[in-house]
Amino acid sequence: MNGIALDTPYLDTDADQLSFTLGHPAREALAVRELTVGGIDVQLRLLGASHQVCAGPVRETVACLPDVAGGLPDTATEDFDGWHYSFSAQVCSLSAEAFGAEVALIRSRSDAHPRALYGIFPGSADAVTALTVEREKAGLSWRTWHTYPRSRRIVATHTRLEAR
C-alpha cells in the first residue's frame, strides 16, 4: 500500500491556488518516497495538497507558493543539460458521484502501482494528493492528482523527462 493517512490539514484550498515552478527550493514535505527509476534518482514529495518531484536535473513544484501567482499552465516545456522536459495540467470539475468514483480509482491505481506515493488528508477520504512515476525508453514520466472535495475538482498533471 502506497497511501499515507496524513495528520495535517490542506494547505491549498482549491485548484485555482496552485502554481507551477521549476527549480523552486525544496519545501518541507509531509511525506517523501525516494526511488531510482531507469538509473535516475527520484524523490516524490507530498506538500500540503500539492507536490514536488525531484528527478535528474528537474525540481517540479505544483503548490500554493507565496509570491507566485496561482493558476497552472496547460503545458510547459524546457530543455536542461541533455534533457527535454514537458509538463501538462488539466483541471476537471465533476458531479459528487463522479468525483467520488474518480478519487476511488486514483487511490486504487496508486495502491497497485509499484512506484507511487499518495496522502489522504483528514476530514475526507476524497481529499488526496497522489504521485506515480514510470520508466520510459529515453527517461521518465510521472503523473500527479490533487483532489478538492469541497469544489469537486481534480487537478491531473503529466510530465515527461527525456534524454536528448
C-alpha positions in Angstrom: 0.0 0.0 0.0 1.4 3.4 -1.0 -1.1 5.6 0.8 -0.4 7.5 3.9 -3.1 8.9 6.3 -1.8 12.4 6.9 -2.3 14.2 10.2 -2.4 17.7 8.8 -5.0 19.9 7.1 -4.8 21.0 3.5 -2.5 23.9 2.9 -4.0 24.6 -0.6 -7.8 25.1 -0.6 -8.6 24.8 -4.3 -7.2 24.1 -7.7 -7.0 27.8 -8.6 -4.4 28.4 -5.9 -1.9 26.0 -7.3 1.1 27.4 -9.2 3.8 25.8 -11.2 7.5 26.3 -10.9 10.8 24.6 -11.9 13.8 24.8 -9.7 12.0 26.1 -6.6 13.9 25.2 -3.5 12.9 22.0 -1.7 9.9 22.6 0.5 9.1 20.9 3.8 7.4 17.7 2.9 4.7 15.7 4.7 6.0 12.5 3.1 8.8 11.6 0.7 9.4 8.5 -1.3 12.9 8.1 -2.8 13.3 5.8 -5.8 15.8 5.0 -8.6 13.9 4.6 -11.8 15.8 3.8 -15.0 19.1 4.8 -13.3 17.7 8.2 -12.3 17.2 9.2 -8.7 13.7 10.4 -8.0 12.0 12.0 -5.0 8.2 12.0 -4.8 7.3 14.7 -2.2 3.8 15.4 -0.8 3.4 19.1 0.3 0.1 20.1 1.8 -2.3 19.4 -1.1 0.5 19.8 -3.5 3.7 18.1 -4.7 7.3 18.4 -5.7 9.1 15.9 -7.9 12.9 15.9 -8.0 14.2 13.8 -10.9 17.6 14.2 -12.6 18.1 17.9 -13.3 14.4 18.8 -12.5 12.7 20.1 -9.4 9.0 20.5 -10.4 6.7 22.1 -7.8 2.9 22.4 -8.1 1.8 24.2 -5.0 0.3 27.3 -3.4 3.5 29.4 -3.2 4.0 32.8 -1.6 4.8 35.5 -4.2 3.9 33.2 -7.1 0.6 33.8 -8.8 -1.9 30.9 -8.8 -3.0 29.2 -12.0 -1.4 26.3 -13.8 -0.2 26.4 -17.4 -1.9 23.9 -19.7 1.6 23.0 -20.9 5.2 23.9 -20.3 8.5 22.8 -21.8 12.1 23.4 -21.1 15.5 21.9 -22.1 18.1 21.1 -19.4 21.6 19.8 -19.9 20.9 16.9 -22.3 17.2 16.5 -21.2 13.9 17.7 -22.6 11.1 18.4 -20.0 7.4 18.6 -20.9 4.5 19.3 -18.4 0.8 19.3 -18.9 -2.1 20.0 -16.5 -5.8 19.6 -16.6 -8.5 20.7 -14.1 -11.8 18.8 -14.1 -15.0 19.7 -12.3 -17.2 16.7 -11.5 -20.5 15.8 -10.1 -20.5 14.5 -6.5 -20.9 10.9 -7.7 -18.3 11.1 -10.4 -15.9 12.8 -8.1 -16.1 10.1 -5.5 -15.7 7.4 -8.2 -12.7 9.1 -9.7 -10.9 9.6 -6.4 -11.5 5.9 -5.6 -9.9 5.0 -8.9 -6.9 7.2 -8.2 -6.4 5.6 -4.8 -6.8 2.1 -6.2 -4.4 2.7 -9.1 -1.9 4.3 -6.7 -2.2 1.3 -4.2 -1.4 -1.1 -7.1 1.4 1.0 -8.6 5.0 -0.1 -7.7 6.3 3.5 -7.7 3.6 5.6 -6.1 3.0 7.8 -3.1 -0.3 9.3 -2.0 -1.6 11.1 1.0 -5.1 11.2 2.4 -6.0 14.3 4.3 -8.1 14.4 7.5 -11.8 15.0 7.2 -12.4 13.3 3.9 -11.3 10.1 2.2 -11.7 12.0 -1.0 -9.0 14.6 -0.1 -6.0 13.1 -1.8 -2.7 14.0 -3.4 -1.2 11.1 -5.4 2.0 10.7 -7.5 3.3 7.9 -9.7 6.5 7.6 -11.7 7.3 5.4 -14.7 10.4 4.5 -16.7 10.2 5.5 -20.3 12.6 4.4 -23.2 14.6 7.6 -23.0 13.8 8.8 -19.5 10.9 9.1 -17.1 7.3 10.2 -16.8 5.2 11.0 -13.8 1.6 11.7 -13.1 0.0 13.5 -10.2 -3.5 14.1 -9.0 -4.7 16.7 -6.5 -8.3 16.3 -5.4 -10.5 19.0 -3.8 -13.7 17.6 -2.3 -15.4 20.9 -1.5 -15.3 22.1 -5.1 -15.3 18.5 -6.6 -12.3 19.5 -8.7 -9.3 17.3 -9.7 -6.0 18.6 -11.0 -4.2 16.0 -13.0 -0.7 16.6 -14.3 1.5 14.6 -16.6 5.3 15.2 -17.0 7.9 13.6 -19.3 11.7 13.9 -18.8 13.5 12.6 -21.8 17.2 12.4 -22.7 18.0 14.3 -25.9 
